[in-house]
Structure formats: C-alpha cells, structure tokens
Amino acid sequence: MAAEIFRRIVAPTDFSDCAEEAWGITQRTARLLGSEVLLVHVFVEPPVYGDGGVGDSAWQVLLEAEKWVAEELERWADQARKRNVTVRTVMRRGSPSAEIVGLAAEEHGELVIMGTHGRGGMSRVLLGSVADRVIRTAPCPVLTVRKPE
C-alpha cells in the first residue's frame, strides 16, 4: 500500500549544499516508492528599474544562466535515471515559493522535498524563507532537509 502514496514528488533546487542533500533523500524516497520526480528550478525575475530596461550584456548573462541551469538540471536528472528514478526537469520564472506551490498543485504533487538553509534571527526576518512559505501554502506534505554540519 505504501507505493500508492507519494506517486509524484516535487523537488525544488537552488543547487546549494542543502538542495543537494535534499536531492539525495528525494532519489532514495522515489526509488523506494516508485515515485515520479519533478526536479524544478525557479528563476527569480530581476527587477527592472526605470524605463531603460535590461541591457544586452545583462540579457546575455541571463541566457547563459538559463543554459547552465538547464544543463545542471539534466545532469542531476540523468544521475537519478541511472538509479532507476523517473525524473522530469522543470524551469520556471517568478517567486520561488509561489512557483513551487503552483507546480505541486498543477502536477498533483503529493510530496515536496526541499532543502532549507535553516536561517534564524534577523537573517530570516530580512530574507524570509522559501521553505517556510512552501510549508505554509503547499497543497501536500513538505519535507525539509538541512545539510548536516
């Protein structure tokens, strides 16, 4: 009966050490349960100030970043596929927490597994926490993972 739960796992990554730790747990969980994994990265839209917009060199940097992310997502996914894990990669733009929650809802995700940096105090107040917002608004359970120190 356990294989009937968590058929689809959403696995956000920002490619940090915490995200890598969560990715390892995601792969083990997916393999054990036979789950499909949606490996997702969300690009935060750069703010545009004034009427000038973003210059050509800035667009080039953004395009190179997108290419790097797509390649890195595929590299992570290919490693998991070699371990018999079914993985789809997804790139989105916008607010990370909103896009993660939206993807989980749209794709009928039954579990989100994500890294958290475990910020506390003023850092958390000033920066907020993507993981906290996902926990509060996700349509499914959320497992957060911190990298052991």
N, CA, C and O atoms as a GROMACS GRO file, in nm:
protein
  596
    1MET      N    1   0.082  -0.120   0.000
    1MET     CA    2   0.000   0.000   0.000
    1MET      C    3   0.086   0.126   0.000
    1MET      O    4   0.042   0.230  -0.050
    2ALA      N    5   0.207   0.120   0.055
    2ALA     CA    6   0.293   0.238   0.062
    2ALA      C    7   0.325   0.293  -0.076
    2ALA      O    8   0.342   0.413  -0.092
    3ALA      N    9   0.333   0.206  -0.176
    3ALA     CA   10   0.367   0.252  -0.311
    3ALA      C   11   0.255   0.336  -0.372
    3ALA      O   12   0.276   0.399  -0.475
    4GLU      N   13   0.138   0.338  -0.310
    4GLU     CA   14   0.028   0.418  -0.364
    4GLU      C   15   0.029   0.560  -0.311
    4GLU      O   16  -0.054   0.642  -0.353
    5ILE      N   17   0.119   0.592  -0.220
    5ILE     CA   18   0.130   0.729  -0.174
    5ILE      C   19   0.253   0.793  -0.236
    5ILE      O   20   0.347   0.724  -0.275
    6PHE      N   21   0.251   0.922  -0.246
    6PHE     CA   22   0.363   0.998  -0.298
    6PHE      C   23   0.404   0.951  -0.438
    6PHE      O   24   0.521   0.924  -0.464
    7ARG      N   25   0.305   0.941  -0.526
    7ARG     CA   26   0.333   0.899  -0.664
    7ARG      C   27   0.413   1.005  -0.740
    7ARG      O   28   0.486   0.973  -0.834
    8ARG      N   29   0.398   1.130  -0.698
    8ARG     CA   30   0.471   1.238  -0.765
    8ARG      C   31   0.532   1.328  -0.658
    8ARG      O   32   0.462   1.381  -0.572
    9ILE      N   33   0.664   1.344  -0.665
    9ILE     CA   34   0.739   1.426  -0.570
    9ILE      C   35   0.794   1.548  -0.642
    9ILE      O   36   0.855   1.537  -0.748
   10VAL      N   37   0.772   1.665  -0.584
   10VAL     CA   38   0.829   1.789  -0.636
   10VAL      C   39   0.959   1.815  -0.560
   10VAL      O   40   0.960   1.818  -0.437
   11ALA      N   41   1.067   1.834  -0.636
   11ALA     CA   42   1.199   1.852  -0.575
   11ALA      C   43   1.262   1.983  -0.625
   11ALA      O   44   1.330   1.984  -0.727
   12PRO      N   45   1.238   2.093  -0.553
   12PRO     CA   46   1.298   2.220  -0.593
   12PRO      C   47   1.448   2.220  -0.564
   12PRO      O   48   1.493   2.157  -0.468
   13THR      N   49   1.523   2.290  -0.647
   13THR     CA   50   1.666   2.304  -0.619
   13THR      C   51   1.714   2.444  -0.653
   13THR      O   52   1.672   2.506  -0.751
   14ASP      N   53   1.804   2.493  -0.569
   14ASP     CA   54   1.878   2.615  -0.600
   14ASP      C   55   2.026   2.580  -0.615
   14ASP      O   56   2.112   2.668  -0.623
   15PHE      N   57   2.054   2.449  -0.620
   15PHE     CA   58   2.188   2.393  -0.639
   15PHE      C   59   2.281   2.417  -0.521
   15PHE      O   60   2.402   2.404  -0.534
   16SER      N   61   2.226   2.452  -0.406
   16SER     CA   62   2.306   2.471  -0.284
   16SER      C   63   2.337   2.335  -0.222
   16SER      O   64   2.285   2.232  -0.265
   17ASP      N   65   2.422   2.336  -0.120
   17ASP     CA   66   2.453   2.213  -0.047
   17ASP      C   67   2.328   2.153   0.016
   17ASP      O   68   2.311   2.031   0.017
   18CYS      N   69   2.240   2.239   0.067
   18CYS     CA   70   2.114   2.191   0.127
   18CYS      C   71   2.026   2.124   0.022
   18CYS      O   72   1.965   2.020   0.048
   19ALA      N   73   2.021   2.182  -0.097
   19ALA     CA   74   1.941   2.125  -0.206
   19ALA      C   75   1.999   1.991  -0.249
   19ALA      O   76   1.924   1.898  -0.280
   20GLU      N   77   2.131   1.979  -0.252
   20GLU     CA   78   2.194   1.852  -0.288
   20GLU      C   79   2.161   1.744  -0.185
   20GLU      O   80   2.135   1.629  -0.221
   21GLU      N   81   2.162   1.781  -0.060
   21GLU     CA   82   2.126   1.686   0.046
   21GLU      C   83   1.981   1.640   0.028
   21GLU      O   84   1.952   1.520   0.038
   22ALA      N   85   1.892   1.734   0.002
   22ALA     CA   86   1.751   1.700  -0.021
   22ALA      C   87   1.735   1.614  -0.145
   22ALA      O   88   1.650   1.525  -0.148
   23TRP      N   89   1.816   1.639  -0.248
   23TRP     CA   90   1.809   1.562  -0.372
   23TRP      C   91   1.845   1.415  -0.347
   23TRP      O   92   1.784   1.325  -0.405
   24GLY      N   93   1.943   1.391  -0.262
   24GLY     CA   94   1.978   1.254  -0.227
   24GLY      C   95   1.862   1.182  -0.160
   24GLY      O   96   1.833   1.066  -0.191
   25ILE      N   97   1.796   1.249  -0.068
   25ILE     CA   98   1.680   1.191   0.002
   25ILE      C   99   1.565   1.172  -0.096
   25ILE      O  100   1.493   1.072  -0.089
   26THR      N  101   1.546   1.268  -0.186
   26THR     CA  102   1.440   1.256  -0.287
   26THR      C  103   1.460   1.132  -0.372
   26THR      O  104   1.366   1.056  -0.396
   27GLN      N  105   1.582   1.111  -0.418
   27GLN     CA  106   1.610   0.995  -0.503
   27GLN      C  107   1.584   0.863  -0.428
   27GLN      O  108   1.524   0.771  -0.483
   28ARG      N  109   1.630   0.855  -0.305
   28ARG     CA  110   1.608   0.732  -0.226
   28ARG      C  111   1.459   0.708  -0.204
   28ARG      O  112   1.412   0.595  -0.215
   29THR      N  113   1.385   0.814  -0.173
   29THR     CA  114   1.241   0.802  -0.150
   29THR      C  115   1.169   0.761  -0.278
   29THR      O  116   1.084   0.671  -0.276
   30ALA      N  117   1.202   0.826  -0.388
   30ALA     CA  118   1.137   0.796  -0.516
   30ALA      C  119   1.165   0.653  -0.560
   30ALA      O  120   1.076   0.584  -0.609
   31ARG      N  121   1.288   0.609  -0.542
   31ARG     CA  122   1.323   0.471  -0.581
   31ARG      C  123   1.247   0.371  -0.495
   31ARG      O  124   1.197   0.271  -0.547
   32LEU      N  125   1.239   0.396  -0.366
   32LEU     CA  126   1.170   0.307  -0.273
   32LEU      C  127   1.021   0.298  -0.304
   32LEU      O  128   0.962   0.190  -0.299
   33LEU      N  129   0.959   0.412  -0.336
   33LEU     CA  130   0.814   0.417  -0.357
   33LEU      C  131   0.773   0.409  -0.505
   33LEU      O  132   0.654   0.399  -0.535
   34GLY      N  133   0.869   0.413  -0.594
   34GLY     CA  134   0.835   0.412  -0.737
   34GLY      C  135   0.772   0.543  -0.782
   34GLY      O  136   0.690   0.544  -0.874
   35SER      N  137   0.810   0.652  -0.719
   35SER     CA  138   0.753   0.784  -0.748
   35SER      C  139   0.819   0.849  -0.868
   35SER      O  140   0.936   0.825  -0.897
   36GLU      N  141   0.743   0.933  -0.938
   36GLU     CA  142   0.799   1.021  -1.039
   36GLU      C  143   0.845   1.148  -0.967
   36GLU      O  144   0.782   1.192  -0.871
   37VAL      N  145   0.957   1.205  -1.013
   37VAL     CA  146   1.009   1.326  -0.951
   37VAL      C  147   1.007   1.440  -1.052
   37VAL      O  148   1.047   1.424  -1.167
   38LEU      N  149   0.960   1.556  -1.006
   38LEU     CA  150   0.969   1.679  -1.083
   38LEU      C  151   1.081   1.762  -1.021
   38LEU      O  152   1.064   1.821  -0.914
   39LEU      N  153   1.195   1.765  -1.087
   39LEU     CA  154   1.310   1.842  -1.040
   39LEU      C  155   1.297   1.982  -1.098
   39LEU      O  156   1.300   2.000  -1.220
   40VAL      N  157   1.283   2.081  -1.011
   40VAL     CA  158   1.249   2.216  -1.057
   40VAL      C  159   1.346   2.321  -1.004
   40VAL      O  160   1.392   2.315  -0.890
   41HIS      N  161   1.375   2.417  -1.091
   41HIS     CA  162   1.449   2.537  -1.050
   41HIS      C  163   1.365   2.657  -1.091
   41HIS      O  164   1.311   2.663  -1.201
   42VAL      N  165   1.356   2.754  -1.000
   42VAL     CA  166   1.280   2.876  -1.028
   42VAL      C  167   1.376   2.993  -1.039
   42VAL      O  168   1.452   3.022  -0.946
   43PHE      N  169   1.371   3.060  -1.155
   43PHE     CA  170   1.448   3.183  -1.175
   43PHE      C  171   1.371   3.298  -1.114
   43PHE      O  172   1.252   3.316  -1.141
   44VAL      N  173   1.437   3.374  -1.031
   44VAL     CA  174   1.377   3.495  -0.977
   44VAL      C  175   1.395   3.604  -1.081
   44VAL      O  176   1.507   3.632  -1.124
   45GLU      N  177   1.286   3.665  -1.122
   45GLU     CA  178   1.293   3.770  -1.223
   45GLU      C  179   1.372   3.889  -1.168
   45GLU      O  180   1.344   3.936  -1.057
   46PRO      N  181   1.470   3.937  -1.244
   46PRO     CA  182   1.544   4.054  -1.197
   46PRO      C  183   1.455   4.177  -1.201
   46PRO      O  184   1.374   4.193  -1.292
   47PRO      N  185   1.470   4.265  -1.102
   47PRO     CA  186   1.390   4.387  -1.105
   47PRO      C  187   1.433   4.476  -1.220
   47PRO      O  188   1.552   4.483  -1.253
   48VAL      N  189   1.337   4.542  -1.281
   48VAL     CA  190   1.367   4.636  -1.389
   48VAL      C  191   1.336   4.775  -1.335
   48VAL      O  192   1.222   4.806  -1.299
   49TYR      N  193   1.439   4.858  -1.331
   49TYR     CA  194   1.422   4.993  -1.277
   49TYR      C  195   1.419   5.094  -1.391
   49TYR      O  196   1.495   5.083  -1.487
   50GLY      N  197   1.331   5.190  -1.380
   50GLY     CA  198   1.324   5.296  -1.479
   50GLY      C  199   1.269   5.245  -1.611
   50GLY      O  200   1.214   5.135  -1.620
   51ASP      N  201   1.284   5.326  -1.713
   51ASP     CA  202   1.233   5.292  -1.845
   51ASP      C  203   1.337   5.225  -1.933
   51ASP      O  204   1.304   5.176  -2.041
   52GLY      N  205   1.462   5.221  -1.888
   52GLY     CA  206   1.570   5.171  -1.970
   52GLY      C  207   1.567   5.022  -1.994
   52GLY      O  208   1.622   4.974  -2.094
   53GLY      N  209   1.507   4.946  -1.906
   53GLY     CA  210   1.505   4.802  -1.922
   53GLY      C  211   1.641   4.741  -1.894
   53GLY      O  212   1.728   4.805  -1.835
   54VAL      N  213   1.658   4.619  -1.938
   54VAL     CA  214   1.781   4.546  -1.915
   54VAL      C  215   1.867   4.554  -2.041
   54VAL      O  216   1.817   4.532  -2.151
   55GLY      N  217   1.995   4.587  -2.024
   55GLY     CA  218   2.085   4.599  -2.138
   55GLY      C  219   2.120   4.465  -2.199
   55GLY      O  220   2.092   4.359  -2.143
   56ASP      N  221   2.182   4.471  -2.319
   56ASP     CA  222   2.219   4.350  -2.392
   56ASP      C  223   2.311   4.259  -2.312
   56ASP      O  224   2.294   4.137  -2.313
   57SER      N  225   2.409   4.316  -2.242
   57SER     CA  226   2.503   4.233  -2.166
   57SER      C  227   2.431   4.162  -2.051
   57SER      O  228   2.464   4.047  -2.019
   58ALA      N  229   2.335   4.228  -1.990
   58ALA     CA  230   2.259   4.164  -1.882
   58ALA      C  231   2.175   4.049  -1.937
   58ALA      O  232   2.163   3.945  -1.873
   59TRP      N  233   2.116   4.068  -2.056
   59TRP     CA  234   2.038   3.960  -2.118
   59TRP      C  235   2.128   3.842  -2.150
   59TRP      O  236   2.087   3.726  -2.134
   60GLN      N  237   2.249   3.869  -2.194
   60GLN     CA  238   2.343   3.761  -2.225
   60GLN      C  239   2.375   3.680  -2.100
   60GLN      O  240   2.380   3.557  -2.104
   61VAL      N  241   2.395   3.749  -1.989
   61VAL     CA  242   2.422   3.681  -1.862
   61VAL      C  243   2.302   3.594  -1.824
   61VAL      O  244   2.319   3.480  -1.780
   62LEU      N  245   2.181   3.648  -1.839
   62LEU     CA  246   2.061   3.571  -1.807
   62LEU      C  247   2.047   3.448  -1.896
   62LEU      O  248   2.011   3.341  -1.848
   63LEU      N  249   2.075   3.463  -2.024
   63LEU     CA  250   2.066   3.350  -2.116
   63LEU      C  251   2.169   3.242  -2.081
   63LEU      O  252   2.140   3.123  -2.088
   64GLU      N  253   2.289   3.285  -2.045
   64GLU     CA  254   2.392   3.190  -2.005
   64GLU      C  255   2.353   3.119  -1.876
   64GLU      O  256   2.378   2.999  -1.859
   65ALA      N  257   2.293   3.193  -1.784
   65ALA     CA  258   2.248   3.132  -1.659
   65ALA      C  259   2.140   3.028  -1.686
   65ALA      O  260   2.142   2.920  -1.628
   66GLU      N  261   2.045   3.061  -1.773
   66GLU     CA  262   1.940   2.966  -1.808
   66GLU      C  263   1.998   2.839  -1.870
   66GLU      O  264   1.955   2.728  -1.839
   67LYS      N  265   2.095   2.857  -1.957
   67LYS     CA  266   2.158   2.741  -2.022
   67LYS      C  267   2.228   2.655  -1.916
   67LYS      O  268   2.214   2.533  -1.917
   68TRP      N  269   2.301   2.719  -1.825
   68TRP     CA  270   2.370   2.644  -1.719
   68TRP      C  271   2.270   2.567  -1.634
   68TRP      O  272   2.292   2.450  -1.604
   69VAL      N  273   2.161   2.633  -1.595
   69VAL     CA  274   2.060   2.567  -1.512
   69VAL      C  275   1.998   2.448  -1.585
   69VAL      O  276   1.983   2.341  -1.526
   70ALA      N  277   1.964   2.465  -1.711
   70ALA     CA  278   1.905   2.354  -1.788
   70ALA      C  279   2.002   2.236  -1.794
   70ALA      O  280   1.961   2.122  -1.776
   71GLU      N  281   2.129   2.264  -1.818
   71GLU     CA  282   2.229   2.158  -1.824
   71GLU      C  283   2.247   2.091  -1.688
   71GLU      O  284   2.259   1.968  -1.679
   72GLU      N  285   2.250   2.171  -1.584
   72GLU     CA  286   2.270   2.116  -1.449
   72GLU      C  287   2.150   2.032  -1.406
   72GLU      O  288   2.167   1.925  -1.347
   73LEU      N  289   2.028   2.080  -1.435
   73LEU     CA  290   1.909   2.000  -1.406
   73LEU      C  291   1.915   1.865  -1.476
   73LEU      O  292   1.885   1.762  -1.416
   74GLU      N  293   1.955   1.866  -1.603
   74GLU     CA  294   1.965   1.741  -1.679
   74GLU      C  295   2.073   1.651  -1.623
   74GLU      O  296   2.057   1.529  -1.621
   75ARG      N  297   2.184   1.710  -1.578
   75ARG     CA  298   2.291   1.629  -1.518
   75ARG      C  299   2.241   1.560  -1.392
   75ARG      O  300   2.264   1.440  -1.374
   76TRP      N  301   2.171   1.635  -1.305
   76TRP     CA  302   2.116   1.576  -1.183
   76TRP      C  303   2.014   1.468  -1.219
   76TRP      O  304   2.014   1.359  -1.160
   77ALA      N  305   1.928   1.498  -1.317
   77ALA     CA  306   1.823   1.404  -1.357
   77ALA      C  307   1.884   1.277  -1.416
   77ALA      O  308   1.839   1.166  -1.385
   78ASP      N  309   1.986   1.291  -1.500
   78ASP     CA  310   2.049   1.174  -1.561
   78ASP      C  311   2.111   1.083  -1.456
   78ASP      O  312   2.102   0.960  -1.467
   79GLN      N  313   2.173   1.142  -1.354
   79GLN     CA  314   2.231   1.060  -1.247
   79GLN      C  315   2.121   0.981  -1.176
   79GLN      O  316   2.141   0.865  -1.141
   80ALA      N  317   2.007   1.044  -1.154
   80ALA     CA  318   1.895   0.975  -1.088
   80ALA      C  319   1.837   0.867  -1.179
   80ALA      O  320   1.802   0.759  -1.133
   81ARG      N  321   1.826   0.898  -1.308
   81ARG     CA  322   1.772   0.798  -1.403
   81ARG      C  323   1.858   0.673  -1.406
   81ARG      O  324   1.806   0.563  -1.422
   82LYS      N  325   1.989   0.690  -1.391
   82LYS     CA  326   2.079   0.574  -1.385
   82LYS      C  327   2.052   0.488  -1.262
   82LYS      O  328   2.091   0.372  -1.257
   83ARG      N  329   1.985   0.546  -1.164
   83ARG     CA  330   1.946   0.473  -1.042
   83ARG      C  331   1.799   0.430  -1.048
   83ARG      O  332   1.738   0.397  -0.947
   84ASN      N  333   1.744   0.430  -1.170
   84ASN     CA  334   1.605   0.388  -1.194
   84ASN      C  335   1.501   0.477  -1.128
   84ASN      O  336   1.398   0.429  -1.080
   85VAL      N  337   1.528   0.607  -1.127
   85VAL     CA  338   1.431   0.705  -1.078
   85VAL      C  339   1.376   0.779  -1.200
   85VAL      O  340   1.452   0.824  -1.285
   86THR      N  341   1.243   0.790  -1.207
   86THR     CA  342   1.178   0.864  -1.315
   86THR      C  343   1.181   1.012  -1.280
   86THR      O  344   1.128   1.052  -1.176
   87VAL      N  345   1.243   1.092  -1.366
   87VAL     CA  346   1.260   1.235  -1.338
   87VAL      C  347   1.222   1.318  -1.459
   87VAL      O  348   1.258   1.286  -1.573
   88ARG      N  349   1.147   1.426  -1.434
   88ARG     CA  350   1.122   1.531  -1.533
   88ARG      C  351   1.183   1.660  -1.479
   88ARG      O  352   1.173   1.688  -1.359
   89THR      N  353   1.245   1.737  -1.566
   89THR     CA  354   1.301   1.864  -1.521
   89THR      C  355   1.207   1.977  -1.562
   89THR      O  356   1.141   1.972  -1.665
   90VAL      N  357   1.203   2.079  -1.476
   90VAL     CA  358   1.114   2.193  -1.498
   90VAL      C  359   1.191   2.320  -1.461
   90VAL      O  360   1.257   2.326  -1.357
   91MET      N  361   1.181   2.421  -1.547
   91MET     CA  362   1.234   2.554  -1.514
   91MET      C  363   1.118   2.652  -1.517
   91MET      O  364   1.036   2.651  -1.610
   92ARG      N  365   1.111   2.735  -1.415
   92ARG     CA  366   1.006   2.837  -1.407
   92ARG      C  367   1.068   2.971  -1.373
   92ARG      O  368   1.184   2.980  -1.335
   93ARG      N  369   0.987   3.075  -1.387
   93ARG     CA  370   1.027   3.212  -1.350
   93ARG      C  371   0.925   3.267  -1.252
   93ARG      O  372   0.805   3.241  -1.262
   94GLY      N  373   0.975   3.345  -1.158
   94GLY     CA  374   0.885   3.411  -1.065
   94GLY      C  375   0.929   3.397  -0.922
   94GLY      O  376   1.048   3.380  -0.893
   95SER      N  377   0.832   3.403  -0.833
   95SER     CA  378   0.858   3.386  -0.690
   95SER      C  379   0.882   3.238  -0.663
   95SER      O  380   0.794   3.156  -0.692
   96PRO      N  381   0.998   3.200  -0.608
   96PRO     CA  382   1.025   3.058  -0.586
   96PRO      C  383   0.915   2.984  -0.509
   96PRO      O  384   0.871   2.878  -0.551
   97SER      N  385   0.872   3.039  -0.398
   97SER     CA  386   0.771   2.968  -0.320
   97SER      C  387   0.640   2.955  -0.396
   97SER      O  388   0.579   2.847  -0.396
   98ALA      N  389   0.596   3.061  -0.462
   98ALA     CA  390   0.470   3.056  -0.536
   98ALA      C  391   0.479   2.958  -0.653
   98ALA      O  392   0.384   2.884  -0.679
   99GLU      N  393   0.591   2.956  -0.722
   99GLU     CA  394   0.607   2.866  -0.836
   99GLU      C  395   0.617   2.719  -0.792
   99GLU      O  396   0.564   2.630  -0.859
  100ILE      N  397   0.682   2.694  -0.681
  100ILE     CA  398   0.692   2.557  -0.628
  100ILE      C  399   0.554   2.506  -0.588
  100ILE      O  400   0.515   2.395  -0.622
  101VAL      N  401   0.481   2.589  -0.515
  101VAL     CA  402   0.346   2.552  -0.472
  101VAL      C  403   0.254   2.537  -0.593
  101VAL      O  404   0.175   2.443  -0.600
  102GLY      N  405   0.265   2.628  -0.689
  102GLY     CA  406   0.184   2.619  -0.811
  102GLY      C  407   0.212   2.492  -0.889
  102GLY      O  408   0.119   2.427  -0.938
  103LEU      N  409   0.339   2.456  -0.902
  103LEU     CA  410   0.375   2.333  -0.972
  103LEU      C  411   0.319   2.211  -0.900
  103LEU      O  412   0.266   2.120  -0.964
  104ALA      N  413   0.332   2.209  -0.768
  104ALA     CA  414   0.278   2.096  -0.691
  104ALA      C  415   0.127   2.083  -0.713
  104ALA      O  416   0.076   1.972  -0.727
  105ALA      N  417   0.057   2.195  -0.716
  105ALA     CA  418  -0.088   2.190  -0.738
  105ALA      C  419  -0.122   2.147  -0.880
  105ALA      O  420  -0.206   2.059  -0.901
  106GLU      N  421  -0.057   2.208  -0.978
  106GLU     CA  422  -0.086   2.178  -1.119
  106GLU      C  423  -0.055   2.034  -1.157
  106GLU      O  424  -0.128   1.971  -1.233
  107GLU      N  425   0.054   1.982  -1.102
  107GLU     CA  426   0.100   1.847  -1.139
  107GLU      C  427   0.055   1.740  -1.040
  107GLU      O  428   0.098   1.625  -1.049
  108HIS      N  429  -0.032   1.777  -0.947
  108HIS     CA  430  -0.082   1.684  -0.847
  108HIS      C  431   0.032   1.621  -0.767
  108HIS      O  432   0.033   1.501  -0.740
  109GLY      N  433   0.127   1.706  -0.730
  109GLY     CA  434   0.237   1.660  -0.645
  109GLY      C  435   0.183   1.616  -0.510
  109GLY      O  436   0.096   1.683  -0.453
  110GLU      N  437   0.232   1.507  -0.461
  110GLU     CA  438   0.184   1.454  -0.334
  110GLU      C  439   0.284   1.474  -0.221
  110GLU      O  440   0.254   1.447  -0.105
  111LEU      N  441   0.404   1.522  -0.255
  111LEU     CA  442   0.507   1.549  -0.156
  111LEU      C  443   0.606   1.646  -0.218
  111LEU      O  444   0.641   1.635  -0.335
  112VAL      N  445   0.653   1.742  -0.138
  112VAL     CA  446   0.762   1.830  -0.176
  112VAL      C  447   0.878   1.796  -0.084
  112VAL      O  448   0.862   1.792   0.038
  113ILE      N  449   0.995   1.772  -0.143
  113ILE     CA  450   1.116   1.751  -0.063
  113ILE      C  451   1.214   1.860  -0.105
  113ILE      O  452   1.253   1.868  -0.221
  114MET      N  453   1.253   1.943  -0.008
  114MET     CA  454   1.339   2.057  -0.042
  114MET      C  455   1.437   2.087   0.069
  114MET      O  456   1.412   2.060   0.186
  115GLY      N  457   1.550   2.143   0.028
  115GLY     CA  458   1.649   2.185   0.125
  115GLY      C  459   1.609   2.315   0.191
  115GLY      O  460   1.532   2.394   0.136
  116THR      N  461   1.662   2.334   0.311
  116THR     CA  462   1.643   2.461   0.380
  116THR      C  463   1.776   2.499   0.443
  116THR      O  464   1.850   2.415   0.493
  117HIS      N  465   1.805   2.627   0.438
  117HIS     CA  466   1.931   2.675   0.492
  117HIS      C  467   1.925   2.690   0.643
  117HIS      O  468   2.029   2.706   0.708
  118GLY      N  469   1.805   2.686   0.700
  118GLY     CA  470   1.791   2.694   0.845
  118GLY      C  471   1.830   2.828   0.902
  118GLY      O  472   1.881   2.837   1.013
  119ARG      N  473   1.806   2.934   0.825
  119ARG     CA  474   1.838   3.067   0.875
  119ARG      C  475   1.751   3.100   0.996
  119ARG      O  476   1.636   3.056   1.006
  120GLY      N  477   1.807   3.174   1.086
  120GLY     CA  478   1.731   3.216   1.202
  120GLY      C  479   1.752   3.363   1.227
  120GLY      O  480   1.827   3.430   1.155
  121GLY      N  481   1.687   3.414   1.328
  121GLY     CA  482   1.707   3.551   1.370
  121GLY      C  483   1.679   3.653   1.264
  121GLY      O  484   1.584   3.641   1.186
  122MET      N  485   1.763   3.757   1.260
  122MET     CA  486   1.743   3.870   1.170
  122MET      C  487   1.755   3.829   1.023
  122MET      O  488   1.684   3.883   0.938
  123SER      N  489   1.842   3.734   0.993
  123SER     CA  490   1.858   3.688   0.855
  123SER      C  491   1.725   3.634   0.803
  123SER      O  492   1.688   3.660   0.689
  124ARG      N  493   1.655   3.560   0.887
  124ARG     CA  494   1.526   3.504   0.845
  124ARG      C  495   1.422   3.614   0.828
  124ARG      O  496   1.341   3.611   0.736
  125VAL      N  497   1.425   3.711   0.919
  125VAL     CA  498   1.329   3.822   0.911
  125VAL      C  499   1.352   3.902   0.783
  125VAL      O  500   1.256   3.936   0.714
  126LEU      N  501   1.478   3.931   0.751
  126LEU     CA  502   1.509   4.013   0.634
  126LEU      C  503   1.494   3.938   0.502
  126LEU      O  504   1.440   3.992   0.405
  127LEU      N  505   1.540   3.813   0.499
  127LEU     CA  506   1.540   3.738   0.374
  127LEU      C  507   1.415   3.652   0.357
  127LEU      O  508   1.379   3.617   0.244
  128GLY      N  509   1.350   3.619   0.467
  128GLY     CA  510   1.236   3.528   0.459
  128GLY      C  511   1.286   3.388   0.432
  128GLY      O  512   1.407   3.365   0.428
  129SER      N  513   1.197   3.297   0.414
  129SER     CA  514   1.237   3.160   0.388
  129SER      C  515   1.143   3.101   0.284
  129SER      O  516   1.022   3.093   0.305
  130VAL      N  517   1.201   3.060   0.172
  130VAL     CA  518   1.121   2.994   0.068
  130VAL      C  519   1.057   2.871   0.128
  130VAL      O  520   0.938   2.845   0.107
  131ALA      N  521   1.135   2.793   0.203
  131ALA     CA  522   1.082   2.670   0.262
  131ALA      C  523   0.964   2.700   0.354
  131ALA      O  524   0.864   2.629   0.351
  132ASP      N  525   0.975   2.804   0.436
  132ASP     CA  526   0.864   2.837   0.526
  132ASP      C  527   0.736   2.870   0.449
  132ASP      O  528   0.628   2.825   0.485
  133ARG      N  529   0.751   2.946   0.342
  133ARG     CA  530   0.632   2.983   0.263
  133ARG      C  531   0.574   2.860   0.192
  133ARG      O  532   0.452   2.848   0.180
  134VAL      N  533   0.660   2.770   0.145
  134VAL     CA  534   0.610   2.648   0.082
  134VAL      C  535   0.537   2.563   0.184
  134VAL      O  536   0.430   2.510   0.156
  135ILE      N  537   0.594   2.549   0.302
  135ILE     CA  538   0.530   2.470   0.409
  135ILE      C  539   0.391   2.524   0.439
  135ILE      O  540   0.295   2.448   0.454
  136ARG      N  541   0.379   2.657   0.447
  136ARG     CA  542   0.251   2.719   0.484
  136ARG      C  543   0.146   2.710   0.374
  136ARG      O  544   0.027   2.712   0.403
  137THR      N  545   0.188   2.699   0.246
  137THR     CA  546   0.090   2.711   0.138
  137THR      C  547   0.079   2.590   0.045
  137THR      O  548  -0.008   2.588  -0.042
  138ALA      N  549   0.165   2.493   0.060
  138ALA     CA  550   0.163   2.378  -0.031
  138ALA      C  551   0.036   2.294  -0.014
  138ALA      O  552  -0.018   2.284   0.096
  139PRO      N  553  -0.010   2.235  -0.124
  139PRO     CA  554  -0.130   2.151  -0.120
  139PRO      C  555  -0.101   2.008  -0.074
  139PRO      O  556  -0.188   1.921  -0.078
  140CYS      N  557   0.024   1.984  -0.029
  140CYS     CA  558   0.066   1.849   0.008
  140CYS      C  559   0.171   1.859   0.120
  140CYS      O  560   0.216   1.968   0.153
  141PRO      N  561   0.209   1.746   0.178
  141PRO     CA  562   0.315   1.750   0.280
  141PRO      C  563   0.447   1.801   0.221
  141PRO      O  564   0.475   1.784   0.103
  142VAL      N  565   0.527   1.862   0.308
  142VAL     CA  566   0.658   1.915   0.269
  142VAL      C  567   0.762   1.861   0.367
  142VAL      O  568   0.748   1.874   0.488
  143LEU      N  569   0.865   1.800   0.311
  143LEU     CA  570   0.977   1.752   0.392
  143LEU      C  571   1.094   1.846   0.366
  143LEU      O  572   1.138   1.861   0.252
  144THR      N  573   1.145   1.909   0.471
  144THR     CA  574   1.259   1.998   0.455
  144THR      C  575   1.384   1.928   0.508
  144THR      O  576   1.378   1.852   0.605
  145VAL      N  577   1.495   1.955   0.442
  145VAL     CA  578   1.621   1.887   0.471
  145VAL      C  579   1.730   1.991   0.490
  145VAL      O  580   1.748   2.080   0.406
  146ARG      N  581   1.804   1.978   0.601
  146ARG     CA  582   1.920   2.063   0.623
  146ARG      C  583   2.045   1.979   0.605
  146ARG      O  584   2.047   1.860   0.638
  147LYS      N  585   2.147   2.040   0.552
  147LYS     CA  586   2.274   1.969   0.538
  147LYS      C  587   2.334   1.952   0.677
  147LYS      O  588   2.345   2.050   0.751
  148PRO      N  589   2.372   1.830   0.713
  148PRO     CA  590   2.434   1.809   0.845
  148PRO      C  591   2.561   1.890   0.857
  148PRO      O  592   2.638   1.903   0.761
  149GLU      N  593   2.582   1.945   0.976
  149GLU     CA  594   2.703   2.026   0.997
  149GLU      C  595   2.814   1.945   1.055
  149GLU      O  596   2.923   1.998   1.080
   0.00000   0.00000   0.00000
